[in-house]
């Protein structure tokens, strides 16, 4: 996850404590990059690749929705892993 605080706040009431969480924004800050670096800028600086317009936001929304749906599913329902 990138900047996972809000995602965790949304998922906590549905699924309880979500862990482990690897937050790429926190990891980037620990390596000396700006603490509030966006995902697209992180990809550009570390991989030298530009994300397609809107790609980071669309993927983040899809991952959050998939995680929320999986967390809200009954325990007997098969759970899909987010991509």
Backbone as ProteinMPNN parsed JSONL, in Angstrom:
{"seq_chain_A": "XXXXXXXXXXXXXXXXXXXXXXXXXXXXXXXXXXXXXXXXXXXXXXXXXXXXXXXXXXXXXXXXXXXXXXXXXXXXXXXXXXX", "coords_chain_A": {"N_chain_A": [[0.834, -1.162, 0.0], [0.325, 2.315, -0.484], [0.77, 5.183, 1.332], [-0.961, 4.303, 3.452], [-2.6, 4.94, 5.613], [-5.301, 6.011, 5.483], [-6.585, 3.912, 4.132], [-6.328, 1.822, 5.98], [-7.81, 2.914, 8.068], [-10.379, 2.788, 6.954], [-10.695, 0.05, 6.51], [-10.423, -1.082, 9.056], [-12.861, -1.04, 10.727], [-14.299, -2.948, 9.321], [-12.736, -5.281, 9.067], [-11.119, -5.498, 11.258], [-7.905, -5.352, 12.824], [-5.554, -4.888, 10.366], [-2.909, -6.567, 9.131], [0.22, -8.002, 8.128], [1.287, -4.728, 7.086], [2.811, -3.183, 4.437], [3.969, -0.149, 3.811], [4.616, 1.799, 1.158], [5.1, 4.535, 1.059], [6.026, 5.228, 3.616], [8.292, 3.6, 3.667], [9.749, 4.798, 1.602], [10.261, 7.308, 2.742], [11.959, 6.535, 4.799], [14.201, 5.95, 3.375], [15.175, 8.38, 2.704], [13.778, 9.896, 0.87], [11.231, 12.404, 0.194], [8.825, 12.797, 2.848], [6.114, 12.942, 2.196], [5.849, 11.926, -0.379], [4.295, 11.213, -3.472], [2.798, 8.295, -5.03], [3.207, 8.053, -7.839], [5.368, 9.809, -8.236], [7.261, 8.543, -6.644], [7.62, 6.135, -8.067], [8.649, 7.232, -10.447], [11.066, 8.414, -9.535], [12.467, 6.218, -8.43], [12.358, 4.102, -10.287], [12.547, 5.308, -12.723], [10.424, 5.545, -14.458], [7.464, 6.744, -15.951], [4.194, 6.791, -14.755], [1.122, 5.945, -16.392], [-1.324, 8.447, -17.151], [-3.422, 9.034, -14.445], [-3.202, 6.415, -13.557], [-2.109, 5.57, -11.043], [-4.012, 6.511, -9.195], [-6.347, 5.172, -10.052], [-5.623, 2.463, -9.725], [-5.184, 2.424, -6.98], [-7.752, 3.002, -5.995], [-9.137, 0.718, -6.916], [-7.799, -1.35, -5.553], [-8.409, -0.7, -2.898], [-11.201, -0.976, -2.925], [-11.43, -3.731, -3.571], [-10.167, -4.839, -1.32], [-11.892, -3.959, 0.727], [-14.26, -5.22, -0.03], [-13.502, -7.905, 0.233], [-12.982, -7.985, 2.96], [-15.518, -7.559, 3.966], [-16.869, -9.797, 3.252], [-18.637, -12.832, 4.088], [-17.281, -15.201, 6.503], [-17.219, -17.789, 5.375], [-17.184, -17.38, 2.686], [-15.354, -17.477, -0.392], [-12.225, -15.812, -0.587], [-10.845, -13.246, -2.494], [-7.598, -12.433, -3.561], [-6.205, -9.202, -3.598], [-4.901, -7.658, -6.54]], "CA_chain_A": [[0.0, 0.0, 0.0], [1.046, 3.582, -0.461], [0.025, 6.107, 2.192], [-2.03, 3.374, 3.841], [-3.353, 5.343, 6.804], [-6.737, 6.089, 5.214], [-7.071, 2.573, 3.803], [-6.429, 1.072, 7.234], [-8.944, 3.486, 8.807], [-11.608, 2.289, 6.339], [-10.781, -1.408, 6.655], [-10.44, -1.506, 10.455], [-14.195, -1.412, 11.214], [-14.8, -4.108, 8.587], [-11.905, -6.474, 9.175], [-10.246, -5.463, 12.422], [-6.528, -4.954, 12.567], [-5.024, -5.413, 9.111], [-1.455, -6.631, 9.196], [1.184, -6.906, 8.085], [1.113, -3.717, 6.044], [4.043, -2.548, 3.966], [3.589, 1.14, 3.244], [5.721, 2.276, 0.323], [5.394, 5.929, 1.373], [6.88, 5.216, 4.811], [9.577, 3.025, 3.264], [10.459, 5.823, 0.827], [10.755, 8.323, 3.684], [13.09, 5.956, 5.534], [15.383, 5.948, 2.498], [15.6, 9.749, 2.476], [12.888, 10.611, -0.039], [10.289, 13.234, 0.957], [7.852, 12.026, 3.633], [4.793, 12.967, 1.567], [5.995, 11.645, -1.81], [3.197, 10.477, -4.09], [3.192, 7.019, -5.631], [3.747, 8.291, -9.174], [6.701, 10.409, -8.098], [8.131, 7.486, -6.121], [7.934, 5.255, -9.202], [9.519, 7.984, -11.355], [12.409, 8.59, -8.953], [13.174, 4.965, -8.153], [12.413, 3.228, -11.457], [12.741, 6.087, -13.941], [9.271, 5.282, -15.323], [6.287, 7.568, -15.712], [2.93, 6.065, -14.789], [0.121, 6.505, -17.292], [-2.198, 9.427, -16.507], [-4.491, 8.485, -13.621], [-2.992, 5.001, -13.234], [-1.906, 5.369, -9.608], [-5.281, 6.72, -8.499], [-7.284, 4.11, -10.424], [-5.201, 1.221, -9.085], [-5.391, 2.565, -5.543], [-9.19, 2.856, -5.735], [-9.509, -0.675, -7.147], [-7.255, -2.162, -4.461], [-9.178, -0.409, -1.689], [-12.515, -1.606, -3.076], [-11.278, -5.185, -3.463], [-9.875, -5.151, 0.077], [-13.104, -3.746, 1.515], [-15.205, -6.297, -0.374], [-13.02, -9.153, 0.835], [-13.137, -7.876, 4.409], [-16.937, -7.597, 4.298], [-17.431, -11.096, 2.868], [-18.804, -13.773, 5.202], [-16.089, -16.041, 6.667], [-17.242, -18.98, 4.53], [-17.058, -16.986, 1.283], [-13.962, -17.466, -0.874], [-11.655, -14.461, -0.594], [-9.924, -12.972, -3.591], [-6.431, -11.627, -3.197], [-6.041, -8.03, -4.466], [-3.743, -7.74, -7.458]], "C_chain_A": [[0.888, 1.237, 0.0], [0.192, 4.57, 0.314], [-1.198, 5.39, 2.752], [-2.906, 3.825, 5.002], [-4.858, 5.363, 6.562], [-7.319, 4.724, 4.871], [-7.284, 1.754, 5.068], [-7.605, 1.596, 8.064], [-10.275, 2.969, 8.27], [-11.774, 0.794, 6.607], [-10.924, -1.865, 8.105], [-11.837, -1.865, 10.961], [-14.753, -2.668, 10.543], [-14.049, -5.391, 8.909], [-11.054, -6.524, 10.431], [-8.851, -5.034, 12.006], [-6.002, -5.656, 11.317], [-3.506, -5.405, 9.221], [-0.955, -7.901, 8.546], [0.861, -5.953, 6.938], [2.488, -3.169, 5.705], [3.62, -1.281, 3.25], [4.776, 1.701, 2.473], [6.067, 3.733, 0.586], [6.304, 6.024, 2.603], [8.259, 4.667, 4.461], [10.4, 4.05, 2.486], [11.048, 6.885, 1.745], [11.967, 7.809, 4.462], [14.361, 5.9, 4.693], [15.861, 7.354, 2.163], [14.765, 10.524, 1.474], [11.908, 11.436, 0.796], [9.207, 12.387, 1.637], [6.491, 11.954, 2.965], [4.864, 12.689, 0.065], [4.802, 10.837, -2.312], [3.712, 9.214, -4.762], [3.818, 7.21, -7.013], [5.149, 8.864, -9.134], [7.699, 9.387, -7.556], [8.562, 6.538, -7.24], [8.897, 5.962, -10.153], [10.933, 8.079, -10.816], [13.163, 7.284, -8.789], [13.34, 4.078, -9.38], [12.657, 3.959, -12.764], [11.614, 5.907, -14.939], [8.129, 6.197, -14.946], [5.056, 6.67, -15.754], [1.998, 6.731, -15.786], [-0.788, 7.435, -16.498], [-3.322, 8.737, -15.733], [-4.285, 7.049, -13.166], [-2.872, 4.761, -11.73], [-3.225, 5.499, -8.862], [-6.264, 5.598, -8.79], [-6.915, 2.798, -9.747], [-5.423, 1.277, -7.584], [-6.865, 2.39, -5.192], [-9.621, 1.403, -5.883], [-9.01, -1.561, -6.014], [-8.037, -1.946, -3.18], [-10.545, -1.06, -1.767], [-12.426, -3.113, -2.937], [-11.008, -5.596, -2.028], [-11.104, -5.009, 0.951], [-14.127, -4.833, 1.231], [-14.783, -7.607, 0.279], [-13.219, -9.13, 2.339], [-14.596, -8.003, 4.826], [-17.574, -8.941, 3.971], [-17.597, -11.988, 4.085], [-17.595, -14.695, 5.299], [-16.068, -17.255, 5.755], [-17.078, -18.649, 3.05], [-15.604, -17.038, 0.858], [-13.476, -16.032, -0.965], [-10.676, -14.335, -1.739], [-8.776, -12.148, -3.062], [-6.379, -10.436, -4.13], [-4.813, -8.181, -5.331], [-2.684, -6.762, -7.075]], "O_chain_A": [[2.042, 1.2, 0.427], [-0.979, 4.771, -0.01], [-2.332, 5.824, 2.546], [-3.872, 3.14, 5.337], [-5.616, 4.793, 7.347], [-8.438, 4.413, 5.28], [-8.3, 1.074, 5.212], [-8.317, 0.813, 8.692], [-11.203, 2.736, 9.044], [-12.878, 0.333, 6.898], [-11.489, -2.929, 8.358], [-11.992, -2.918, 11.579], [-15.581, -3.37, 11.123], [-14.649, -6.461, 9.012], [-10.335, -7.5, 10.648], [-8.661, -4.424, 10.954], [-6.012, -6.884, 11.237], [-2.894, -4.349, 9.385], [-1.741, -8.843, 8.438], [0.237, -6.338, 5.949], [3.234, -2.743, 6.587], [2.983, -1.339, 2.199], [5.808, 2.037, 3.054], [7.207, 4.14, 0.365], [7.247, 6.816, 2.619], [9.275, 5.203, 4.902], [11.609, 4.158, 2.687], [12.187, 7.315, 1.56], [12.893, 8.569, 4.748], [15.465, 5.815, 5.231], [16.835, 7.52, 1.429], [15.023, 11.707, 1.249], [11.769, 11.189, 1.994], [8.735, 11.396, 1.08], [5.774, 10.973, 3.159], [4.018, 13.174, -0.687], [4.358, 9.894, -1.657], [4.906, 9.079, -5.029], [4.841, 6.6, -7.323], [6.018, 8.456, -9.905], [8.858, 9.374, -7.97], [9.736, 6.183, -7.341], [9.861, 5.353, -10.617], [11.896, 7.854, -11.549], [14.377, 7.243, -8.988], [14.345, 3.378, -9.508], [12.938, 3.339, -13.79], [11.815, 6.093, -16.139], [7.853, 6.406, -13.764], [4.893, 5.879, -16.683], [2.072, 7.941, -16.001], [-0.997, 7.23, -15.302], [-4.082, 7.952, -16.3], [-5.13, 6.514, -12.447], [-3.483, 3.829, -11.206], [-3.526, 4.684, -7.989], [-6.943, 5.119, -7.882], [-7.791, 2.091, -9.249], [-5.809, 0.278, -6.978], [-7.2, 1.717, -4.218], [-10.39, 0.903, -5.062], [-9.74, -2.442, -5.56], [-8.303, -2.899, -2.448], [-11.01, -1.639, -0.785], [-13.254, -3.72, -2.259], [-11.556, -6.594, -1.559], [-11.342, -5.843, 1.824], [-14.791, -5.316, 2.148], [-15.618, -8.334, 0.816], [-13.586, -10.144, 2.933], [-14.888, -8.498, 5.914], [-18.709, -9.198, 4.375], [-16.796, -11.92, 5.018], [-16.94, -14.953, 4.289], [-14.987, -17.716, 5.388], [-16.856, -19.549, 2.24], [-14.714, -16.69, 1.634], [-14.221, -15.139, -1.37], [-9.802, -15.179, -1.937], [-8.959, -11.272, -2.217], [-6.494, -10.611, -5.343], [-3.809, -8.758, -4.914], [-1.644, -6.69, -7.73]]}, "name": "protein", "num_of_chains": 1, "seq": "XXXXXXXXXXXXXXXXXXXXXXXXXXXXXXXXXXXXXXXXXXXXXXXXXXXXXXXXXXXXXXXXXXXXXXXXXXXXXXXXXXX"}
